[in-house]
Amino acid sequence: MGFRTQAEVNKLTAPEGKADAYFWDDEQPGLSVRLKGKARSRVVWYQVNGKRRKWTLGAAAGLPLKEARQRARAHRGRCEGGQRPA
């Protein structure tokens, strides 16, 4: 299950029996929302030297979806360009 809008992000719920879940943005590759309890955070997934890594952008409530997509695109672009992000 993915999302396209902030309204859809707000409606996400973790599967029953799971305390932690990730949901993927249908528009920006690598961008996800992590649900952990009642907390929601935006996470960017990327690869460096063949290893999958994640970078937390921040709380979903404090970061608009449009800005999160821009940050994810920039972050992944740096990684694809060979830079290792901080």
N, C-alpha and C positions, 0 to 999 in steps of 0.2 A: 504494500500500500504506500502510495506517495502523496505528495501535496503540490498544489500550484499557488495557493493563496494563503495569506495570514489567517483568514477565517478557518481554512482547513487545518492549519497547524493548531489553532486553538481547540479544535474538536478532537484531536488525536488522543487516543487512550492506549495504554500498554495492553498487550494480550493478557488474558486472564492467567494468573499464576506467574507472571513475569514482573520483576521489580524494575527492569531496565530494558529499554527497547529503542531502536533507531528506525527512523522513517526518512525516505529519500525524496529530495526535491525532484519533481518531474521535469524541471526546466534547466537546472544548473547541475551538471555532472559533479559528483563528489560532495555536494552539500547535503547535510542531513540534519534532522532534529533528534536529539537524544532526550528521551523521557526517563527520568529516574525519580520515582516517587511522584511528587507533584511538580518537581522542577523540570524545566524545558531549556535545553541549551542548543545552540547552533554549532555544528561540527563540520570541518572540511577534511575530507579524506584525500590523500595523495600518495605518490610513490617516490622514494629516493633510493637509488641503487637497487631497484627491484624489491624493496621492502615497503610494505603498506604502513602508512602512518596516519595519525589524525591530529588535528589542531583545533582546539575549541575557540570559537570566535567570541562567545559570551552568552549571556542569558537571552533566550528568544524574546522575552518581553521587552528588553531594552535595546534590541537591535532589529530595525525594520527589515523585512524580507528582501526588499530591493537592495538595501545596503549590504546585507549578508551575501547576496548573489554577487555583487560587485567585488567584495573582499575575497570570496571563494575563487572567482575567476582570476583575480590578480595573483592570489597565492599559488594556485595551480599553475599559472603561467610562469611564475618564477621557478617553480620546481621543474617544469618541463624544459625550461631554459638552462637547467643544470645547476641552479643555485640551491643551496640547502637553506631553507628558511630557519629563522631563529626559533 
